[in-house]
């Protein structure tokens, strides 16, 4: 499940791309396997990094010896172990809401990104997130949970203060908003709740089959109902 749109965030072989807070690897794996870039994933969770490595192994089994670099590192977003201007692009998807000092993380992203490089940031949509918080405290009051609800305009301003210029934004994963509302509504029994399980089956079917009806429906709903707000920036003057 890709949150970024490659029409607005093109990646090409020979580029070096950082996925900050890569989790189980959905973006860093796709960047390497589909776009052919040298992809580096950084995350604090060793468990998630192990899962990402296992998933990438499926692609590596059939990859040629001259395939792109794929590297996973355990690291802190506030102290990235990379030299200045090391990357052509940085992805930070559904991560900033988890970081107490997110402004310092943005400063680190600016530091390691080359002038003219692209930065894609996504966070939960504010009003969708507020419904989740109102339905369940446990949804966000857990270890590693969401620390804040971002206002899109305010976050965009904070990112631009680090020397970026926004050039596009869109919503993503509208059908998933309903899923998270159901999970929060039935939080205590969410793993066994019939409605939650059936909706999850629908989402899996949708992702695997990509039927035209749900694709059109989600594109129509994304500007308002999209669970994620995705913003695209370029470092330096326009």
Secondary structure, DSSP 4 states (H G I P E B T S, - for coil): ---S-TTTS---TT-EEEEET-TTSHHHHHHHHTT--EEEEEES-HHHHHHHHHHHHHHHTT--TTPPPEEEEE--TTS-SS-TT-EEEEEEES-GGG-TTHHHHHHHHHHHEEEEEEEEEEEE-HHHHHHHHHH-STTTSSTT-------HHHHHHHHHTTTEEEEEEEEE-HHHHHHHHHHHHTGGGTTT-HHHHHHHHHHHHHHHH--HHHHHHHHHHHHHH-SEEEEEEEES--
